[in-house]
Amino acid sequence: MVSALALESSLRACKDILPTSTKLNTKGLHLDTSCPLCLAPVDDIDHTFLTCPIAVQSWALSFLNQKVQLQSADQITSWLPNLLL
């Protein structure tokens, strides 16, 4: 069973409305755009799901690790909803 928070975050990512700091900056909020987890200089959807070391570790430890081949954030919209529902 997938938690409500994981499902909500995933759906927001698929709709490109996940409030990353980079996304919030485009809306007029002037925030530090570095990742709060690993301090990488840019926190966007690619980083959040694909390149952040914390995300990479999380995917590796999840039950989805054999089904997910992370190559592009564009693919998130095609495979993530099907995995979580």
Phi and psi in degrees as a GROMACS rama.xvg file:
@    title "Ramachandran Plot"
@    xaxis  label "Phi"
@    yaxis  label "Psi"
@TYPE xy
-94.6245  136.634  VAL-2
-68.0427  155.323  SER-3
-61.6838  -37.9961  ALA-4
-64.7083  -43.3636  LEU-5
-64.311  -41.4923  ALA-6
-65.7369  -45.2429  LEU-7
-61.753  -45.7983  GLU-8
-62.9218  -40.2772  SER-9
-66.1828  -42.6393  SER-10
-65.4462  -38.4648  LEU-11
-64.1287  -38.7577  ARG-12
-63.7417  -42.4534  ALA-13
-66.2797  -30.6626  CYS-14
-90.4429  3.90485  LYS-15
57.9554  38.9863  ASP-16
-123.662  17.9429  ILE-17
-68.7314  125.59  LEU-18
-79.4456  67.8224  PRO-19
-72.1758  160.638  THR-20
-62.6995  -35.4999  SER-21
-63.5971  -43.1338  THR-22
-64.5027  -42.4793  LYS-23
-65.0706  -33.1639  LEU-24
-62.912  -34.0042  ASN-25
-70.1708  -17.0221  THR-26
-94.6176  4.96312  LYS-27
101.621  -5.05451  GLY-28
-85.1736  123.969  LEU-29
-97.0739  93.8251  HIS-30
-114.605  160.661  LEU-31
-65.3073  124.971  ASP-32
-87.7937  5.955  THR-33
-76.8716  153.188  SER-34
-67.05  128.978  CYS-35
-69.574  -16.344  PRO-36
-92.0059  -44.3148  LEU-37
-119.235  -3.7799  CYS-38
66.6236  20.6563  LEU-39
-61.6631  152.051  ALA-40
-65.999  -24.5346  PRO-41
-128.424  127.534  VAL-42
-110.792  97.5472  ASP-43
-129.5  -176.927  ASP-44
-64.1194  -36.1881  ILE-45
-60.3988  -46.9414  ASP-46
-66.4289  -45.8864  HIS-47
-57.3221  -41.897  THR-48
-101.468  -22.4471  PHE-49
-119.872  -37.3307  LEU-50
-115.25  -15.1921  THR-51
-63.3981  130.524  CYS-52
-55.5849  -31.9942  PRO-53
-67.8798  -41.6128  ILE-54
-64.4659  -43.454  ALA-55
-60.6069  -44.0002  VAL-56
-64.7188  -40.5742  GLN-57
-62.5683  -45.4588  SER-58
-60.7972  -41.6323  TRP-59
-63.7983  -33.0004  ALA-60
-89.9166  -10.2332  LEU-61
-81.7328  164.664  SER-62
-71.6533  -8.60388  PHE-63
-92.0178  -2.71672  LEU-64
-57.3232  -29.3347  ASN-65
-80.956  -21.6789  GLN-66
-94.0701  -19.3668  LYS-67
-102.289  125.071  VAL-68
-117.767  102.451  GLN-69
-82.6799  112.71  LEU-70
-126.646  -37.4258  GLN-71
-151.606  141.094  SER-72
-64.4829  -23.7908  ALA-73
-62.0769  -27.9417  ASP-74
-75.6727  -17.5845  GLN-75
-55.1649  -41.2132  ILE-76
-66.4022  -22.2038  THR-77
-89.8404  -35.2083  SER-78
-107.777  -28.0117  TRP-79
-64.4647  -47.0211  LEU-80
-58.799  -38.998  PRO-81
-68.2829  -31.5899  ASN-82
-73.8911  -32.3211  LEU-83
-92.5384  -18.6958  LEU-84
